[in-house]
Amino acid sequence: MSRTSRSRRRALAVSGVAFASAIGLAACAPPGSDGGDDASAPLTGDPTCGDDAVVLSAYFETGFPLPGALAEEFTRQYPNVTFDIREDQFAVITQNAPRTLQDSPPDLMRLPQMSELASDGLLLDLDPYAEAFGWDAWPASQLEQMRVGEDGSRGEGPLYAMGLGYSMTGVFYNKELGAQIGMTEPPATLAEFDGYLAAARDAGITPVSQFNGGATGGLAFPLQALMASYGDTAAVNDWIYQKPGADIDTPENLAAAEHLAGWIEEGYFADDVNSIDYAQMMSRFVNGESLFMFNGDWESGNLDAQMPGGAGFFLMPPLEAGGAIGAMSAPATYGIAATAEHAECAAFFLNWAATDEQARTIEVETGGSHPMGPADGFMPDVAEGSVTAATLAAGATISEANGSMDFIANATGAIYAQSWTPNLQKLVAGEQTPAGLLEAVQADYESQVGD
């Protein structure tokens, strides 16, 4: 049985008999058969939103202002296009994605893991638009994470998504609290970082307020950062991309998981880490209640506004000074449902977001990340010393080091909610070991991938 067939069988088993029937019907229906744009037809002329009134249906992630800000600016420039936006937390989108794309296909959707969605025919192949808009002339690395092959592995094959900027994660810190423990510059090694964590705890400062509650295992952020310190980011990407034989349970990743467990045992995370959600983490950091926060550059503009001059950012340091570095650095992926009503206009919006000067300015100032697009694309000026300047510089460093990784939560459609999150929560509670964590996740991964 092919991986594509196994992937389809897994999705149907999760979603139930009724959904299985719906998928079967979808497989027989050509894209656009609901009366909307005929997405399966060859493109003629330049894709556009036209002049008639268009309402783009959108399913975005709660708590991230960038897509909404872009939608508002797009409507300002193209008044005939408005947006009907629905928002949910990432974990909810992950669980809802197959049913949403089938039952109420959005024109634009924030995508979780893509392999199953592409293999099951739920996403529109964007290669015709890539050719029409010239995306194929951009650096290939920008798009490879959003390509899915026939076997469900990523990195090659048709293009099934685009990004609203290249997001990247690292460590934010409170400069005032850092000064209280003698931290005048970011740590150069992991051991030096460990020293600052211990100094903060000993000074009565919460070292890290990290979200890890509910359906969102936020300790995956520091865990993956530690994986980059201990091992090869390419090997982590192979696992995320479902490359044959890839394994997350390696000696290097075990060392990373053991390091994370050591931080938990030393009391470096808030006592209630397993009940903290994302919004609470942000509130505590902004209010000066923790020294560090593992998070992404999408918060840079927010922190520049709420903590002007008060926050800094650095990449997870290597084991040894000058050693290899890496970070989660991937497009915030957005796709178009295979049966989207306004596929052409949605694709036009994605191209506009990557090429329009005002859109790129919004992505930098609101999203804090480097826009997608041509290598020589417009970049706005940013304030020296700002968090945004720091995250953009860090992004350039990661690009030069070839240290980008996708998010380990994106390896399969179910791995985040059903495996990483509960096992990380059990690790905090003392009910799971570092070795058991990786063994459990790998076993779940293999059952979901079908190897």
Secondary structure, DSSP 8 states (H G I E B T S, - for coil): --HHHHHHHHHHHHH-HHHHHHHHHHHHS-TTTTSS--TTS---SS----SS-EEEEEEEETT--HHHHHHHHHHHHSTTEEEEEEEE-HHHHHHHHHHHHHHS--SEEE-S--HHHHHTT-B---HHHHHHHTGGGS-THHHHTTEE-TTS-EEEEEE--EEEEEEEEEEEEEHHHHHHTT--S--SSHHHHHHHHHHHHHTT--SB-----TT--TTHHHHHHHHHHHS-HHHHHHHHTT-TT--S--HHHHHHHHHHHHHHHTT-B-TTGGG--HHHHHHHHHTT--SEEEEEGGGHHHHHHHSTTTEEEE----SSTT----EEEEEEEEE-BTT-TTHHHHHHHHHHHHH-HHHHHHHHHTT-SB--S-TT-------TTSHHHHHHHHHHHHHHHT-EE--GGGSSSSHIIIIIHHHHHHHHHTSS-HHHHHHHHHHHHHHHHT-
